[in-house]
Every structure is written in structure tokens, then in C-alpha cells.
Amino acid sequence: MSGQEQLYIKEAFEQNWIAPLGPNVDNFEREVAMYTGTEDAAAVSSGTAAIHLALRLLGVESGDTVFCSSLTFIASANPILYQGAEPVFIDSEPDTWNMSPDALERALSEAERLPKAVIVVNLYGQSAKMDEIMSICDRYGVSVIEDAAESLGAEYKGKKSGSFGKYGIFSFNGNKIITTSGGGMLVSNDTEALRKARFLATQARDPAPHYQHSEQGYNYRMSNILAGIGRAQLEVLEERVAARRAVFNRYFSAFNEIEGFTFMPEMDGTKHNRWLTTLIIEAEKVGFTPAELINRLAEHNIEARPVWKPLHLQPLFKNVKYYPHTEEDSVSEKLFEKGICLPSGSNLTIEQQEKVIFIIKEIISK
Ligand SMILES: *Cc1c(COP(=O)(O)O)cnc(C)c1O
């Protein structure tokens, strides 16, 4: 927390405007839309809810397919199942670790029926190759949902991450770069669609005094208290991005020279928010696997984690179609096998980080 959150919460209490909705929600929506350079934003209870609403707005239903990045957190794809639709997973490419335009093109060209949507994830705060992906999807007339849950504050060619697709989504879950404890945002230039999103998110109540409903809705809106936290958090977003990038830079200086350590790239023309510092470790070269390093760090009460397990490898999705980067090369599988996320919190002190670096250096030297 930044400390300013209490101000907005206090205001809400003084106005006795706790829930549902209220002025903090309206302001938070406006501020996020301004920040991302989109026409409109709808505050919701989670990033997952925002993805679900985007799928609903695009008319995804049973019998449809939706393409989705494979290397991501399960929340990117679960809403496809909520709609009874079928996911198809698309591999990563090496420059950004995000959706491979080649695999996407192949999947679209081979599709019996075009997908209703493509969910593109900006992993760990690095934007996907949005120019290529948007141009392919435009050519096929398929809408893009940009899962920017991890990339708030990142940029692609001077524009904010999350502002490229028909819909963009952000998460304010506790682990993200800024948080409302739990929450999300759906952004778009289509204000009419976001009006519909707000309607669906408040139980799809028709404009009648007697609680009438013609469509299935959800209880997905953000409370006025949490939006107050979000407003104060948004004020420190740039600081948080700077802090995360500084953490990355310190790891980079320490280990860039190590043969067998390769950091997740920051593609030219993009600004990575470095939500998590991630790298690849080649066990043949350094003599230990990422899993062994995670265990060694854990002995010192330091938490490091593996890279997301690709969704096409998840038991939940065992019969789902998957398009690798090339016929011979599955990039996400390699990233899963060799990748590691190092401690990257915005509040990590230099001393704490030096301790992590010292211990890793010790492991390398042995
Ligand atoms: C966190 C996350 C989400 C979901 O956000 P919640 O607010 O936790 O529902 C979706 N996609 C990705 C890539 C995420 O990291």
C-alpha cells in the first residue's frame, strides 16, 4: 500500500458510500481509461470476471472456439469454459515469450470454423507482438482480447499495454503490480459495449422497477471501498514499475555474464514492466536445474517459482488442440522446463536482493 488508500476509504465511509458502486468506482474507471488511453473502463471484481465479460460481449457460446496463449495462468482460459466454449492453445515465440504470430496464423488457416475471439496474454509484463497479432486477426476478422493482467504500466510502441485489442483486461489481485486486494478492469474504445458489460455485471437487471431480467447476468462489480484503494494505487503505478525494473536491473547486472542464464527479453520498441524477473537456466551449462535452485533458495526462506505451466499440458485441458511455434519447436514447453521467477516485489530492499544474489552466486560457484 502507498499510504494514500486510507484517504479514499475515509471519504467513502464519510459519505456512507460503501457499496455497491459509488464515486470511487466512477473515478477509478475514468482514471484507468485515461491512463491506458482507452475510451472507457468498467471496474469489476476480478481480472477473470473481466475476461468472462469480454467473451460474453463477443457472443462466445457453446460450440464456439476461442484461441488463447498457452503459456499463462489458468485464469486466462477458465472463462472460455464458463461459456461452454472450447479453447485452442497457441504457443509462445522466443522474442517476447508471448503468443507466436506464426502459430496463430497456422491455427487460423487450419481452423474448420474461425474462433470467436483470440485471448493474447502479455506475460510477466512484456507485451506480445501486437502489430503482427492484430494484423493477422484483422485479416481473419477475429476479435482480440488482450489479457494485460500482468502488464499494467507496460508499453508497446508508445501505447499502453492493454489498449490494443477490442477489449483489454487488468487484474488488481494481491500479487499484481498494483492491487485492490482483489479486482479487475475491462477497457475498450467501445463505450456502448462497456455499458452492456456493467449491465451484465450487475445481474443484467432490466430498466423496470420490479426486478425484471431477460438475460443471464453476474455479480461482478467492484465495491466503492476497493475502488478507493485502486485510485491510490494507480497514483503510485509508475513508481512500482520503476521499482520492478530496478529489481530486474540488479539481477541482470549480477548474472548477465553467467553462461547458461538468459533473462526474459524486452523487445525493441516495448517497455516491460518487469512485474516478475524471469530467466532461463540451462542445467547443462550451470550444473543445476531451476527446480534445484528453487529448493536451495527455499532453504534460506527465499521464495522463487517456476514459470507458468503451459495450459496445453494441464490435466484440465488434456484433449485440447495446441499449435506449437513451429512443427518441431514448442517454445512454451522449453520455457516451462528451464524458466524461473526470482523474488521481484516492489518493496524488496536492496539488502534483501543482495542476499538473494549472494546465495545464487554461491550455488553457481559450487
Ligand atoms: C492474475 C491473472 C489473471 C486473473 O486475474 P484475477 O484478478 O486474479 O482474476 C488473468 N490472467 C493472467 C495472465 C493473470 O496473471
The ligand as a Tripos MOL2 file, in Angstrom:
@<TRIPOS>MOLECULE
LIG
   15    15     1     0     0
SMALL
NO_CHARGES

@<TRIPOS>ATOM
      1 C1         -3.8020  -12.7220  -12.4030 C.3       1 LIG1
      2 C2         -4.1080  -13.0600  -13.7880 C.ar      1 LIG1
      3 C3         -5.4300  -13.1320  -14.2740 C.ar      1 LIG1
      4 C4         -6.6520  -13.0980  -13.4020 C.3       1 LIG1
      5 O1         -6.8040  -12.0590  -12.5690 O.3       1 LIG1
      6 P1         -7.6700  -12.2230  -11.2120 P.3       1 LIG1
      7 O2         -7.8890  -10.7950  -10.8510 O.co2     1 LIG1
      8 O3         -6.8140  -12.9670  -10.2510 O.co2     1 LIG1
      9 O4         -8.9230  -12.9110  -11.5590 O.co2     1 LIG1
     10 C5         -5.6260  -13.3710  -15.6150 C.ar      1 LIG1
     11 N1         -4.6080  -13.5520  -16.4450 N.ar      1 LIG1
     12 C6         -3.3280  -13.5180  -16.0280 C.ar      1 LIG1
     13 C7         -2.2470  -13.7110  -17.0300 C.3       1 LIG1
     14 C8         -3.0360  -13.2930  -14.6920 C.ar      1 LIG1
     15 O5         -1.7580  -13.2910  -14.2700 O.3       1 LIG1
@<TRIPOS>BOND
     1     1     2 1
     2     2     3 ar
     3     2    14 ar
     4     3     4 1
     5     3    10 ar
     6     4     5 1
     7     5     6 1
     8     6     7 2
     9     6     8 1
    10     6     9 1
    11    10    11 ar
    12    11    12 ar
    13    12    13 1
    14    12    14 ar
    15    14    15 1
@<TRIPOS>SUBSTRUCTURE
     1 LIG1         1 GROUP 0 **** ****
